[in-house]
Amino acid sequence: MSIPISNPWDRPGEEVVEPSHGASPDVIAEFLLDDEANTGERLTPMHVARFAKNRGADPAAVVHAMRHARAGARDQGAHVERDAVRAITRFPSPIIGTAGLGAPVHDKAGWAQVRAEGLVPKSARLCPHLLWFMDRMSGVVFPIKKPCESWWCEETCSGEKAQVILDHAARSFSEFATIYYAMVADSDANTVARIRQRRHQRGGETLWVRRFDGTVHVFSTKDLPGRTPPERFSALLPVEARAVLQRQALLLPGPVARRWSRGWNITDPASGPGSGSTSAALGGGARDVIDEAWELALAEVEERYGVDPTTDFTPDQIETIWLPIVRAAIARVKAQRWATSGD
């Protein structure tokens, strides 16, 4: 009695010819592996053994032949992918220039395309980014420059963000003999969840970097293959993994998010000062926005109280009257500009 392995109608236009009775274990193994490739489902050892027995073959020999073939396919695939990774290291593309592994790499043509096609999100607030504060004693408003910390900041912040990752990777990767790497071209909302789940099951540490085109690059201290992407990881030397991180995952522009696992996690440098006991935060904004809001707030106080709040208000009045008026004026100006910007 024949045991159906897969539905012949799943292979349109292809006639499925099963091995005859007495076929060699290698022939049976090849057929079963081909069936796995067509169905996308891996056969269990029990199914393999039953099929082999019905063909008069030694089940153990068929299982061994399939394992040997699978191992050869993995070795061949890893060899090809590893050669490609080493080619990146040895023969960098022209945009790499002479940059060492410790420095971020900028693709000038890529930045030009970002500017020409308007790819920077309108919500991005790029350097110079100003945070505004009010002195609670005098009522005077003053700015503090703050890094925008955006991956879209060509001049400073994108490179600084990449540099932090490269520096930490240089230390973390070197502690292991092998770093496993995978790239998912069309990631979905569950890609990083699958990576996290596999890491929890098998241990190790991971770093993933997502780029604006949806590509996710994964670096791990454990091999984390699966039936769904990422399906296979390549074993790299630490220096090779750093090269891929620098020249593919973190090539600027492109990265939009990254996540270290807990054991590898780092705390990014402080982004800037906050509000102290003698100052009240007003939020970020361009200077012309604050200037317009300041004039509106002064006019409102003049109309309601007939005074200059910066000279006539007490600290308590600054806190309870002047500060709320200024904050409300800033919010109105921002809302008006947002409404007229077409967003």
N, C-alpha and C positions, 0 to 999 in steps of 0.2 A: 504493500500500500504506500502510495506516495504522500509525503507530507508537504502541503503547499507552503512555500516560503514567502511568496508575494503574489499579488494579483497581476496576471499577464497584461490586463487592460491598463495597468499603471504605466506601461511602456508603449505608447502609441507607435504603431508601425514597426515594432520590433518583435520578432518571434523568439520566445524564450525556450531554449533547448536545455533541458536538465541533463546532468551527467548520467551516463548509463551505469547499469549494475556492474560492479567490479572496477570502476574508474579509480585512478590513483588518488591518494589523499591530497596531493597538490592540485589536481584538476578540480576536485570537489571544493577545496578551500578557495580556489580562484572563483568558482561559480558563486559561492556563498558571499564572498567579499564583493563581487559585482552586484549581487542582490542588495547587500547593505548600502552600497553607493547609490543604487537606484531608488531605494525606499527611504533612505535617510535614517533608518533605524538599525541599531546594532543587535545582532542575534545573540541570544543567551547561549551559554555552553550546553544547556539541556537540548535546545532546538538543534544545535549543531550536531550533537551526539546522536540524536534520533535520526536526523537526515543521513548522517554518515552510515549508521547501522543499516538503514533501509537500502543503501547503495552497496552494501557488502564491504565497507571499508572500516578500518580501525578508528573508532571515534577519537581516541587520544591522539592518533597521528594527524587527523584532520584539524583538531583543535590546535595542535602544535604548529601545523603549517600555516594556519590563519594568524596565530600570534607572531610567527616569524615574518609573515608578509606585512602585517600591520607595523611591526617594529621597523622593517625596512623602509616602508612608506614614510613613517615619521622621521627617520634618520635622513632620508633623502630630502624631505621638505624642509627640515631644520637646516640641513647643509646649504640648500639653495638660499633660504632666507638669511642665514648667517653670512653667506658670501655677499649678499646685497648690502647688509648692514656694514660689513667691513669695507665694501666699496665706498660707502659714504665717508667712512673714516679716512681712507687712504686717498680717495680722489674726490674731494669736496667740489660742489658746484661753484661757479664763479661768484655767486653772492656770498659765499663763505669767506673768501679771501684768505687772509692769514690769521684769522681769529683763533685763539687757543680755546681749549675746552672750558676754560674758566670764565669766558666772556660771552654775554648775549650776542646774538647775531641778528642784524637788521637787514631785511630785504628792501632796498630802496624802491625797486619797481613795485613791490607789494604795497608799500606806504603810498606811493603815487596813485595806485589804483584805488586804494581806500579813500583818498581825498577826492579823486575824479568822480567816483561813483557814489560818493556820499554814504559810505558804509558805516560811519561812526554813528552809533545810536544818539538820537537827539537828547536823550536823558543824560548822556555823559557830560560831566562838568570837568573840563580839562584844565591843566595848569595854564596860567596862574590861577589858583583857586583860593578865594578869600573867605575866611570865616569872620563874622562880625560880632563884636561884643559891645555892651554898654557899661561904662563905669557907674557903679551904683551910687557913688558919692557925688559925682559932677553931672551925670546924665549925658556925658559925651560918648559918642560912638567911635570905635576904632577897629581896624582890621588886623588879622593875623594871617599870614600866608600859610597855607596848608597844602601838602602834596595831594593831587587829585586821586592818586592811587588807582588810576584806570589803565587797563591793558591797551586802551586806544590812545594813550598819551605818548606820542612819538618821541618827543624831546627828552623826557626824563623818566616818568613813572613806569612805563612798560619795561624799559631796560632794568630799572631798579628792582621791579618785581621778579623778573626773570633771573637777575643776579642772585637774589636771595635763594631761589630754588636751586640754581646751579651750585652755589656754595654748599648748601646743605646736602645735595646729592653727592658732591665730591667726597664728603665725609662719610655719609651713610652707605653709599654703594661700595666703598673700598673695604668695608667690614665683612664683605661676603665674596666668596670665590666666583659666584655666578649670580647674575641678575637676569631674570626672565622678562621678556618683552613681548607685547602684543599690541596690535593696532586694529581698531574697529572703525571702518570707513564710514558706515552709516549707523551711528549709535542711536539708541532710543532711550526712553525714560527709564528703562529697566537695566540698561547696560551696567552702570556703576553699582546698582543694587546686586546684580549677579556677581560682580567682582568682590564686593564686600562679603556676600554670603560664602563664596568659595574660600576667601581668606579666613573667615571664622571657622570653617570646617577643617582647613588644612594648615592653619597657622601662617606665620610669616608676616612680612610688612609689604605695603604697596604704596605707590604714588600713581595717580592718574591725572592726566592733563587733557582738558577738552578744548578744542579749537572752534572758531566761529562757524566753520563749515560742517560741524557735527562730528568730526573725527575725534576719537578718544584714544590716547596713547597710555598704555599701562606698563608699569615697571614693578616687578615683584621679586621677593626673595624665595618664593616657592613657585613651582610650575602649577598653573591654575587653568588647565584646559577644560573644555566642556562641550556639550552638544550644541549650545547656542553661543554666538559671539561674546567674547573672544574664544574661538574654538581651539586655538593652538598658540603656544608661546615659544619663542626662540631663546635658547640659552646663550647669553652674551657675557663677555668679560666686563668687569666694572667700567673700564675705559671705553669699551664699545657702547655700553649703555649710556654713558655720559655724552658720547658723541651724538647718539640718536636723540637724547633729551634736548641737547643744545640745538641741533641742526634740523630737527623735524618737529618735535613736540612743542618747543619753545621758540621756534623761528618767528620773528616779529615782522609784521603784525600777524595775529592769528589766535594766540591763546586767549581764552575768556574765563577759564576756571581751572582750579587745581585742588587736589585733596591728598594729604598725607594720611596714612593710617596712624593710629594712636602712638605706637612705638617709635615712629619716625616723625611725629608731629613737631612743628616748630611754631613759635610765636613771632609773627611779623613785627618789625619795628613799629614803635608807637607812631600813629598817624598825625599827631599834632596836639597842641594843648587844648584843654577843655575849659569849661567855665569855672572860675575860682570864686572865693567868697566875696571878693570886691568887684566882680564883673558878672554880667548876665549875658548868656549866649543869645544871639539873634539869628543864627543860622548862616548859611552860605549865600553868596550872591555877587553879581558884578557890581562894580563901584557905582555905575550910573543908576542901577536899581535902588541902591541904598540912598544915593543922593536925592532921587525923586521922592522916595518914601520919607526921608528926613524933612524935606520941604513941606510935604503934605501934613506931617505930624506937627511941625512948628506952627503951620497955619491953623490947625485944629485947636491947639492949645491957646494960641493968641485969641481966637474967636471965642473960646469957652471961658478962658480964665484971664486973658489980657496980660499975660506975663511971658517971659522967656524962661522956659523950664531949666535951662542949663545954668541960669544965674539966680533965679528966684525960687525954685523948688527946693524943699528940704530933702534929705536922703529918703525919708519915708514917702514923700510925695513922688519922688523919682521912681521908687519901687512900685507904688500903687497906682499912679496916674500916667506918668511919662512913659515908662517901660511898656505897658500894655498898648498905649496909643501908637508907639513906634512899631511894635510887632504887628499890630493890625494894619498899619500903613504899608509895611513891607509885604505882607500877605496880599493886599489889594493890588499893589504894583505888579507883583509876580503873576497873579491871576490874570490881570489885564494883558500882560505881555504874552502869556501862554495862550490866551484866547485869540489874540491877533496874529500869532505865529502860524496858525493853520494846523496845529497839532490836535 
